[in-house]
């Protein structure tokens, strides 16, 4: 019994050490951001596959894009970057303006969020949403 208790105490001490050494999440104070704040927050806001090339990409990003990203809420960064890749720009008018693309991509990324519980369990769309049967152009169920 004493061995069991000592193992529990040791495990608790190790877990406290791990939690203490874990890096603190960067504080998001909202736009406008500095370059340093963008790079610090991007680890939590951008896809893992993009993080490796981000510093080099950010150094070469055009001024219009840098200004648009730094003056936008952090949850919009990835839609902004992705729409720029597709050829849309925030500083032009007409069909190549990026506003609609960014809003559509953000809404699509948030669409399935309600299908998950706070603890990460799949709960699926509500019965009312399934009965309404509103779908995207790709057949995806929309529960807005």
N, CA and C of each residue as an Amber inpcrd file, in Angstrom:
protein
   432
   0.8210000  -1.1900000   0.0000000   0.0000000   0.0000000   0.0000000
   0.8690000   1.2600000   0.0000000   1.9330000   1.2070000   0.7840000
   2.8350000   2.3410000   0.8530000   3.5000000   2.5910000  -0.4960000
   3.8360000   1.5200000  -1.1990000   4.4360000   1.6430000  -2.5260000
   3.4510000   2.3110000  -3.4870000   2.1780000   1.9370000  -3.4190000
   1.1390000   2.5210000  -4.2740000   0.9990000   4.0180000  -4.0130000
   0.9810000   4.3960000  -2.7470000   0.8370000   5.8090000  -2.3940000
   2.0550000   6.6010000  -2.8590000   3.2320000   6.0320000  -2.6870000
   4.4340000   6.7410000  -3.1350000   4.4420000   6.9010000  -4.6520000
   3.9360000   5.9130000  -5.3950000   3.8470000   6.0340000  -6.8500000
   2.8580000   7.1290000  -7.2410000   1.7380000   7.2240000  -6.5320000
   0.7630000   8.2810000  -6.8080000   1.3570000   9.6610000  -6.5610000
   2.0970000   9.8110000  -5.4680000   2.7240000  11.0900000  -5.1450000
   3.7610000  11.4390000  -6.2130000   4.5420000  10.4530000  -6.6360000
   5.5430000  10.6770000  -7.6740000   4.8840000  11.0870000  -8.9950000
   3.8000000  10.4040000  -9.3640000   3.0830000  10.7490000 -10.5930000
   2.5040000  12.1620000 -10.5120000   1.9610000  12.5300000  -9.3560000
   1.4160000  13.8790000  -9.1880000   2.5220000  14.9280000  -9.3040000
   3.6620000  14.6520000  -8.7020000   4.7820000  15.5970000  -8.7630000
   5.2770000  15.7630000 -10.1930000   5.3670000  14.6710000 -10.9360000
   5.8020000  14.7580000 -12.3290000   4.8060000  15.5290000 -13.1830000
   3.5180000  15.2810000 -12.9610000   2.5130000  15.9960000 -13.7560000
   2.5210000  17.4850000 -13.4360000   2.7540000  17.8480000 -12.1930000
   2.8520000  19.2630000 -11.8480000   4.0600000  19.9000000 -12.5130000
   5.1570000  19.1760000 -12.5940000   6.3540000  19.6910000 -13.2500000
   6.1010000  19.9040000 -14.7410000   5.3890000  18.9580000 -15.3670000
   5.0850000  19.0720000 -16.7950000   4.1860000  20.2700000 -17.0470000
   3.1750000  20.4520000 -16.1980000   2.2620000  21.5910000 -16.3640000
   3.0100000  22.8960000 -16.1570000   3.9090000  22.9170000 -15.1780000
   4.6670000  24.1320000 -14.9060000   5.5660000  24.5020000 -16.0860000
   6.1450000  23.4790000 -16.7630000   7.0500000  23.7210000 -17.8680000
   6.3470000  23.9500000 -19.1960000   5.0470000  23.7380000 -19.2620000
   4.3180000  23.9190000 -20.5120000   4.3430000  25.3910000 -20.9020000
   4.5460000  25.6710000 -22.1800000   4.5860000  27.0740000 -22.6050000
   3.2150000  27.7250000 -22.4420000   3.2290000  28.9470000 -21.9960000
   1.9750000  29.6790000 -21.8240000   1.4820000  30.1390000 -23.1920000
   0.1760000  30.0970000 -23.3630000  -0.4060000  30.5570000 -24.6270000
  -0.2530000  32.0710000 -24.7140000   0.0340000  32.5420000 -25.9040000
   0.1780000  33.9760000 -26.1200000  -1.1710000  34.6600000 -25.9230000
  -1.1400000  35.8550000 -25.3980000  -2.3650000  36.6040000 -25.1180000
  -2.8110000  37.3340000 -26.3840000  -4.0740000  37.1490000 -26.7400000
  -4.6430000  37.7940000 -27.9210000  -5.3820000  39.0490000 -27.4710000
  -4.7690000  40.2080000 -27.6870000  -5.3760000  41.4760000 -27.2570000
  -6.2650000  42.0900000 -28.3260000  -6.3050000  41.4720000 -29.5040000
  -7.1280000  41.9770000 -30.5970000  -6.3460000  42.8760000 -31.5330000
  -6.9400000  43.1640000 -32.7030000  -6.2310000  43.9890000 -33.6860000
  -6.1360000  45.4330000 -33.2260000  -5.1990000  46.1710000 -33.7350000
  -4.1400000  45.7940000 -34.6640000  -3.0170000  45.0610000 -33.9300000
  -2.3860000  44.1340000 -34.6410000  -1.3010000  43.3300000 -34.0950000
   0.0320000  43.8250000 -34.6510000   1.0990000  43.4910000 -33.9460000
   2.4430000  43.7330000 -34.4680000   2.9050000  42.4520000 -35.1510000
   4.0030000  42.5310000 -35.8720000   4.5530000  41.3320000 -36.5040000
   4.8810000  40.2640000 -35.4620000   5.4750000  40.6780000 -34.3480000
   5.8540000  39.7280000 -33.2930000   4.6100000  39.0600000 -32.6900000
   3.5430000  39.8300000 -32.4620000   2.3070000  39.2520000 -31.9220000
   1.6990000  38.2720000 -32.9190000   1.7230000  38.6270000 -34.1860000
   1.1970000  37.7280000 -35.2100000   1.9430000  36.4030000 -35.2000000
   3.2590000  36.4600000 -35.1970000   4.0430000  35.2260000 -35.2220000
   3.8450000  34.4120000 -33.9450000   3.6890000  35.0670000 -32.7970000
   3.4720000  34.3450000 -31.5380000   2.0940000  33.6860000 -31.5070000
   1.0750000  34.3940000 -31.9530000  -0.2900000  33.8630000 -31.9250000
  -0.5650000  32.8670000 -33.0370000   0.1880000  32.9240000 -34.0960000
  -0.0910000  32.0760000 -35.2520000   0.0330000  30.5870000 -34.9470000
   0.8000000  30.2120000 -33.9430000   0.9300000  28.7980000 -33.5840000
  -0.4170000  28.2060000 -33.1790000  -1.2980000  29.0370000 -32.6150000
  -2.6220000  28.5650000 -32.2050000  -3.7040000  28.8540000 -33.2350000
  -3.4280000  29.6610000 -34.2440000  -4.4630000  30.1000000 -35.1750000
  -4.3440000  29.5300000 -36.5830000  -3.1480000  29.1060000 -36.9800000
  -2.9240000  28.6470000 -38.3440000  -2.6780000  27.1400000 -38.3740000
  -2.9310000  26.4940000 -39.4960000  -2.7450000  25.0440000 -39.5940000
  -1.3000000  24.6170000 -39.3220000  -1.1510000  23.4240000 -38.7610000
   0.1760000  22.8890000 -38.4470000   1.0700000  22.8440000 -39.6780000
   0.5050000  22.4880000 -40.8200000   1.2990000  22.3470000 -42.0360000
   1.9020000  23.6720000 -42.5000000   1.3490000  24.7820000 -42.0750000
   1.8150000  26.1000000 -42.5100000   2.8350000  26.7000000 -41.5400000
   2.8780000  26.2030000 -40.3120000   3.7220000  26.8070000 -39.2830000
   5.2010000  26.7620000 -39.6180000   5.6290000  25.7080000 -40.2730000
   7.0500000  25.5520000 -40.5760000   7.5490000  26.6260000 -41.5460000
   6.7320000  26.9630000 -42.5270000   7.1430000  27.9370000 -43.5370000
   6.6760000  29.3590000 -43.2210000   5.9210000  29.5280000 -42.1520000
   5.3430000  30.8350000 -41.8420000   6.3660000  31.9610000 -41.7120000
   7.4340000  31.8350000 -40.9240000   8.3420000  32.9860000 -40.7870000
   8.9330000  33.4380000 -42.1260000   9.3280000  32.4990000 -42.9530000
   9.8870000  32.8550000 -44.2620000   8.8100000  33.4760000 -45.1590000
   7.6120000  32.8770000 -45.1520000   6.5130000  33.4030000 -45.9620000
   6.1310000  34.8110000 -45.5030000   6.0390000  35.0110000 -44.1900000
   5.6300000  36.3030000 -43.6440000   6.6290000  37.3970000 -44.0110000
   7.9060000  37.0760000 -44.0350000   8.9270000  38.0620000 -44.3930000
   8.7840000  38.5060000 -45.8510000   8.2510000  37.6390000 -46.7120000
   8.1030000  37.9700000 -48.1400000   6.6840000  38.4210000 -48.5010000
   5.7460000  38.3840000 -47.5600000   4.3500000  38.7360000 -47.8540000
   4.2550000  40.1990000 -48.3000000   3.3880000  40.4750000 -49.2810000
   3.2370000  41.8710000 -49.7420000   2.6320000  42.7580000 -48.6570000
   2.9130000  44.0440000 -48.7320000   2.4520000  44.9980000 -47.7120000
   0.9400000  45.0090000 -47.5540000   0.1920000  44.9880000 -48.6590000
  -1.2710000  45.0320000 -48.5440000  -1.7910000  43.8440000 -47.7320000
  -1.1870000  42.6820000 -47.9120000  -1.6240000  41.4850000 -47.1910000
  -1.2160000  41.5530000 -45.7270000  -0.0080000  41.9910000 -45.4620000
   0.4600000  42.1180000 -44.0750000  -0.4460000  43.0820000 -43.2970000
  -0.7600000  44.2270000 -43.8980000  -1.6280000  45.2010000 -43.2270000
  -3.0170000  44.6150000 -42.9710000  -3.5460000  43.9020000 -43.9570000
  -4.8800000  43.3110000 -43.8210000  -4.9040000  42.2580000 -42.7070000
  -3.8930000  41.4130000 -42.6520000  -3.8200000  40.3800000 -41.6120000
  -3.6650000  41.0280000 -40.2410000  -2.7560000  41.9560000 -40.0950000
  -2.4870000  42.5730000 -38.7940000  -3.6560000  43.4160000 -38.2870000
  -4.5230000  43.8720000 -39.1690000  -5.6780000  44.6710000 -38.7530000
  -6.9660000  43.8620000 -38.6830000  -6.8670000  42.5500000 -38.7630000
  -8.0420000  41.6660000 -38.7200000  -8.0200000  40.8010000 -37.4600000
  -9.1940000  40.3610000 -36.9890000  -9.2250000  39.4490000 -35.8360000
  -8.4660000  38.1640000 -36.1550000  -7.8540000  37.5740000 -35.1490000
  -6.9780000  36.4250000 -35.3710000  -7.6990000  35.2050000 -35.9460000
  -8.9930000  35.0470000 -35.6880000  -9.7080000  33.8970000 -36.2540000
  -9.8810000  34.0180000 -37.7700000  -9.6550000  35.2110000 -38.3090000
  -9.7820000  35.4300000 -39.7520000  -8.4670000  35.2930000 -40.5010000
  -7.3640000  35.0790000 -39.7960000  -6.0610000  35.0480000 -40.4630000
  -5.9710000  33.9770000 -41.5360000  -6.3930000  32.7590000 -41.2200000
  -6.2470000  31.6980000 -42.2090000  -7.1450000  31.9340000 -43.4250000
  -8.4290000  32.3110000 -43.2510000  -9.2240000  32.6270000 -44.4430000
  -8.6040000  33.7460000 -45.2920000  -8.0090000  34.7450000 -44.6530000
  -7.3740000  35.8420000 -45.3960000  -6.1950000  35.3090000 -46.2110000
  -5.3510000  34.5210000 -45.5810000  -4.1700000  33.9810000 -46.2590000
  -4.5890000  33.0430000 -47.3890000  -5.5780000  32.2120000 -47.1320000
  -6.0310000  31.2640000 -48.1530000  -6.6680000  31.9880000 -49.3410000
  -7.4930000  32.9830000 -49.0850000  -8.1120000  33.7300000 -50.1860000
  -7.0650000  34.4760000 -51.0000000  -6.0330000  34.9910000 -50.3470000
  -4.9510000  35.6390000 -51.0760000  -4.2720000  34.6350000 -51.9970000
  -4.0980000  33.4060000 -51.5330000  -3.5140000  32.3570000 -52.3640000
  -4.3820000  32.0980000 -53.5940000  -5.7110000  32.1830000 -53.4220000
  -6.6330000  31.9780000 -54.5440000  -6.6490000  33.1580000 -55.5120000
  -6.0110000  34.2750000 -55.1470000  -5.9270000  35.4270000 -56.0410000
  -6.8070000  36.5940000 -55.6460000  -7.5280000  36.5000000 -54.5320000
  -8.3660000  37.6060000 -54.0740000  -7.5190000  38.5870000 -53.2750000
  -7.8800000  39.8760000 -53.3570000  -7.1280000  40.9050000 -52.6530000
  -8.0820000  41.8410000 -51.9280000  -7.6840000  42.3140000 -50.7360000
  -8.5520000  43.2300000 -49.9860000  -8.5090000  44.6590000 -50.5000000
  -7.4980000  45.0010000 -51.2730000  -7.3060000  46.3850000 -51.6840000
  -7.8330000  46.7020000 -53.0780000  -8.6820000  45.8240000 -53.6290000
  -9.2730000  46.0700000 -54.9480000 -10.7950000  45.9860000 -54.8430000
 -11.4670000  46.5090000 -55.8630000 -12.9250000  46.4240000 -55.9010000
 -13.3150000  45.4260000 -56.9820000 -14.5690000  45.0380000 -56.9600000
 -15.0610000  44.1320000 -57.9890000 -14.9700000  42.6700000 -57.5770000
 -14.9930000  41.7950000 -58.5670000 -15.0930000  40.3590000 -58.2800000
 -13.8630000  39.7390000 -57.6210000 -12.7150000  40.4110000 -57.6470000
 -11.5330000  39.8380000 -57.0140000 -11.2780000  40.4090000 -55.6150000
 -12.2420000  41.1670000 -55.0610000 -12.1300000  41.6350000 -53.6910000
 -12.2840000  40.4330000 -52.7670000 -11.4900000  40.3740000 -51.7260000
 -11.4120000  39.1790000 -50.8920000 -12.4890000  39.0520000 -49.8140000
 -13.3050000  40.0480000 -49.5870000 -14.2480000  40.0320000 -48.4690000
 -15.1820000  38.8280000 -48.4920000 -15.8480000  38.5620000 -49.6000000
 -16.7890000  37.4410000 -49.6740000 -16.0650000  36.1070000 -49.5090000
 -14.9250000  35.9540000 -50.1410000 -14.1460000  34.7210000 -50.0200000
 -13.7770000  34.4590000 -48.5610000 -13.2940000  35.4800000 -47.8710000
 -12.8910000  35.3280000 -46.4710000 -14.0770000  34.9540000 -45.5890000
 -15.2120000  35.6290000 -45.7730000 -16.3890000  35.3250000 -44.9670000
 -16.8930000  33.9100000 -45.2350000 -16.9190000  33.5000000 -46.4990000
 -17.3780000  32.1490000 -46.8490000 -16.4710000  31.0740000 -46.2560000
 -15.1560000  31.2750000 -46.3530000 -14.2280000  30.2960000 -45.7930000
 -14.3480000  30.2180000 -44.2780000 -14.5110000  31.3640000 -43.6210000
 -14.6510000  31.3600000 -42.1660000 -15.9420000  30.6510000 -41.7500000
 -17.0390000  30.9600000 -42.4220000 -18.3100000  30.3020000 -42.1020000
 -18.2210000  28.7970000 -42.3230000 -17.5740000  28.3790000 -43.3940000
 -17.4190000  26.9500000 -43.6730000 -16.5830000  26.2780000 -42.5960000
 -15.5710000  26.9570000 -42.0850000 -14.7310000  26.3650000 -41.0400000
 -15.4730000  26.2460000 -39.7200000 -16.4620000  27.0950000 -39.4960000
 -17.2100000  27.0730000 -38.2430000 -18.4890000  26.2420000 -38.3220000
 -18.8590000  25.8260000 -39.5150000 -20.1410000  25.1810000 -39.7340000
 -20.3560000  23.9290000 -38.8860000 -19.3910000  23.0640000 -38.7940000
 -19.5580000  21.8200000 -38.0490000 -19.2630000  21.9230000 -36.5690000
 -18.9490000  23.1080000 -36.1000000 -18.5650000  23.3160000 -34.7060000
 -19.6640000  22.8910000 -33.7300000 -20.9250000  23.1070000 -34.0960000
 -22.0380000  22.7630000 -33.2120000 -22.2780000  21.2630000 -33.1070000
 -21.6280000  20.4890000 -33.9530000 -21.8130000  19.0370000 -33.9190000
 -20.9530000  18.3520000 -32.8680000 -20.1560000  19.1170000 -32.1320000
 -19.2520000  18.5700000 -31.1250000 -19.5710000  19.1750000 -29.7680000
 -19.4710000  18.3510000 -28.7250000 -19.6760000  18.8520000 -27.3630000
 -18.3960000  19.5210000 -26.8890000 -18.4780000  20.1960000 -25.7460000
 -17.3170000  20.9110000 -25.2160000 -16.1740000  19.9670000 -24.8650000
 -16.4940000  18.7190000 -24.5260000 -15.4460000  17.7610000 -24.1620000
 -14.9570000  16.9360000 -25.3490000 -15.3560000  17.3150000 -26.5690000
 -14.8330000  16.6660000 -27.7690000 -15.6000000  15.4480000 -28.2430000
 -16.8150000  15.2550000 -27.7870000 -17.6330000  14.1200000 -28.2160000
 -18.5140000  14.5320000 -29.3940000 -18.6390000  13.6320000 -30.3630000
 -19.4930000  13.8880000 -31.5230000 -20.9500000  13.7770000 -31.1060000
 -21.7350000  14.8270000 -31.3360000 -23.1610000  14.7750000 -31.0230000
 -24.0120000  14.8790000 -32.2860000 -23.4120000  15.3100000 -33.3720000
 -24.1170000  15.3820000 -34.6400000 -25.0360000  16.5760000 -34.7350000
 -25.6120000  16.7890000 -35.9090000 -26.5330000  17.9150000 -36.0870000
 -27.8390000  17.6680000 -35.3260000 -28.4960000  18.7460000 -34.9560000
 -29.7500000  18.6320000 -34.2070000 -30.8420000  18.0340000 -35.1010000
 -31.8630000  17.5450000 -34.4690000 -32.9990000  16.9780000 -35.2060000
 -33.6550000  18.0450000 -36.0830000 -33.7720000  19.2720000 -35.5590000
 -34.3800000  20.3710000 -36.3300000 -33.5550000  20.6650000 -37.5870000
 -32.2430000  20.6270000 -37.4600000 -31.3710000  20.8750000 -38.6150000
 -31.5430000  19.7780000 -39.6590000 -31.6070000  18.5410000 -39.2160000
 -31.7790000  17.4330000 -40.1680000 -33.1240000  17.5180000 -40.8780000
 -34.1700000  17.9210000 -40.1580000 -35.4980000  18.0510000 -40.7800000
 -35.5210000  19.2000000 -41.7910000 -34.8170000  20.2960000 -41.4760000
 -34.7710000  21.4410000 -42.3800000 -34.0430000  21.0640000 -43.6730000
 -33.0260000  20.2140000 -43.5730000 -32.3000000  19.6540000 -44.7120000
 -31.7550000  20.7280000 -45.6610000 -31.2200000  21.7980000 -45.1020000
 -30.5750000  22.8500000 -45.8940000 -29.1510000  22.3800000 -46.1960000
 -28.7610000  22.4290000 -47.4680000 -27.4630000  21.8790000 -47.8750000
 -26.6540000  22.8880000 -48.6790000 -25.3390000  22.7370000 -48.6210000
 -24.4410000  23.5680000 -49.4260000 -24.4200000  23.0350000 -50.8530000
 -23.6800000  23.7240000 -51.7110000 -23.6070000  23.2790000 -53.1040000
 -22.9050000  21.9260000 -53.2360000 -22.2090000  21.4800000 -52.1850000
 -21.5420000  20.1780000 -52.2110000 -22.3250000  19.1100000 -51.4390000
 -23.5320000  19.4350000 -51.0080000 -24.3630000  18.4750000 -50.2950000
 -24.1170000  18.4460000 -48.7910000 -23.3170000  19.3400000 -48.3010000
 -22.9910000  19.4110000 -46.8750000 -24.1710000  20.0230000 -46.1120000
 -24.5740000  19.3940000 -45.0110000 -25.6840000  19.8760000 -44.2060000
 -25.2990000  21.2040000 -43.5370000 -26.1510000  22.2240000 -43.6560000
 -25.9010000  23.5440000 -43.0810000 -26.8980000  23.7670000 -41.9570000
 -26.3960000  24.0100000 -40.7630000 -27.2580000  24.1940000 -39.5890000
 -27.2180000  25.6100000 -39.0590000 -27.0650000  26.6050000 -39.9120000
 -27.0080000  28.0080000 -39.4860000 -28.3440000  28.4610000 -38.9480000
